[in-house]
Amino acid sequence: MLDLNTIQTKIIEYIDSNYERYLSKYGIKKPQITTDFIDLDKYKNNFTLFIDFNKINFNKTKFTDDCSRSMQFQISIYLVFRNNTSEKLKEIMLDGASAFYSLMNNTDFTQEVTITELNNYNIVEGSKFIVISEFTMNIGIEI
């Protein structure tokens, strides 16, 4: 049975439980994680991770070797960094993106993760003191 809430919860729990380990290499503290829309006035932490479960592709359902089914989910992740100098924020943004890439390529609960796009924004809402890395990825999960 398809349980979208459980799948989303597993993805969030995986990121919440494991991302800090990858970030520690760069000296970055664990982010606040939310599935809320990006609201830079509401979320003012130094590091906030927004998760957008924007697309489920039912056409990509396939059977695996052990006859179970997997489904492709497309999610967008926004890493928002603020409250530092412009130069330091750019460095932190790239380090945070590197750590996130490593995290998602070492998952144990998915069958497949493909990061399809990474966009970095050095100026957000006209401020050079807020930067964002946006990941778009496809995640194959057994259902």
C-alpha positions in Angstrom: 0.0 0.0 0.0 1.2 3.5 -0.9 1.6 5.6 2.2 3.0 9.0 1.2 3.2 10.4 4.7 5.4 7.5 5.8 7.7 7.9 2.8 8.0 11.6 3.4 8.7 11.0 7.1 11.4 8.5 6.3 13.2 11.0 4.0 13.0 13.7 6.7 14.2 11.4 9.4 17.1 10.2 7.3 18.2 13.7 6.7 17.7 14.8 10.3 19.5 11.8 11.7 22.5 11.7 9.3 23.2 15.1 7.8 25.1 16.4 10.9 27.7 13.7 10.5 28.5 15.0 7.0 28.4 18.6 8.0 30.8 18.2 10.9 33.7 17.8 8.4 33.1 21.4 7.5 32.3 22.7 11.0 28.7 23.5 10.1 26.0 22.9 12.8 22.8 20.9 12.1 20.1 22.9 10.3 16.5 23.5 11.3 14.5 21.2 8.9 11.0 22.1 7.7 8.5 21.2 5.0 7.0 24.6 5.2 7.3 27.0 2.2 10.4 29.1 2.0 9.7 32.1 4.3 12.9 34.0 4.9 11.0 36.4 7.4 9.8 33.5 9.5 12.9 31.3 9.4 15.9 33.3 10.5 18.3 30.6 11.8 21.8 30.5 10.5 21.0 27.4 8.5 17.5 26.2 7.5 16.8 23.2 5.3 13.5 23.4 3.4 12.1 20.2 1.8 9.5 20.4 -1.0 7.9 17.1 -2.0 6.8 18.5 -5.3 6.3 15.6 -7.7 5.5 11.9 -7.6 6.0 10.1 -10.9 3.6 7.2 -11.1 4.8 6.4 -14.6 8.2 5.5 -13.2 6.9 2.7 -11.1 8.9 -0.5 -11.8 9.5 -3.9 -10.4 12.8 -4.7 -8.7 14.7 -8.0 -8.8 12.8 -9.3 -5.8 9.5 -8.5 -7.4 8.7 -5.5 -5.1 7.7 -2.2 -6.6 9.6 1.1 -6.5 8.3 4.6 -7.3 10.2 7.8 -8.3 9.7 10.9 -6.1 11.1 14.2 -7.1 11.9 16.5 -4.3 13.6 19.9 -4.0 15.8 20.7 -1.1 16.7 24.3 -0.3 19.7 24.9 2.0 19.4 28.5 3.3 22.4 30.1 5.0 22.5 33.5 6.6 24.0 35.7 9.4 27.6 35.8 8.3 29.7 37.8 5.8 29.0 37.4 2.1 32.3 35.7 1.5 31.9 33.2 4.4 28.3 32.5 3.4 29.4 31.5 -0.1 32.0 29.1 1.4 29.5 27.7 3.9 26.9 27.2 1.1 29.3 25.2 -1.1 30.4 23.1 1.9 26.8 22.5 3.0 25.9 21.5 -0.6 28.9 19.1 -0.7 27.9 17.5 2.5 24.3 17.1 1.3 25.5 15.5 -1.9 27.5 13.0 0.1 24.6 12.3 2.4 22.2 11.6 -0.4 24.6 9.3 -2.2 25.0 7.1 0.9 21.4 6.4 1.7 20.4 3.0 3.0 16.6 3.3 2.7 16.3 4.1 -1.0 16.9 2.1 -4.0 18.2 5.0 -6.0 19.0 8.7 -5.6 19.8 10.8 -8.6 20.6 14.5 -8.0 19.4 16.1 -11.3 20.2 19.7 -10.6 22.0 22.0 -8.2 21.5 25.8 -8.3 23.4 28.2 -6.0 22.1 31.7 -5.4 24.7 34.1 -3.9 22.2 36.9 -3.4 18.6 36.3 -2.2 15.9 39.0 -2.0 18.5 41.6 -2.8 20.7 40.7 0.2 24.2 39.3 -0.1 23.8 38.1 3.5 21.4 35.2 2.6 22.5 32.4 0.2 20.7 29.3 -1.0 21.7 26.0 -2.6 18.7 24.3 -4.4 18.9 20.6 -5.1 16.5 18.8 -7.3 16.6 15.0 -7.0 14.7 11.9 -7.9 14.5 9.2 -5.2 13.4 5.7 -5.9 11.7 4.1 -2.9 10.3 0.6 -2.6 6.5 0.6 -2.0 
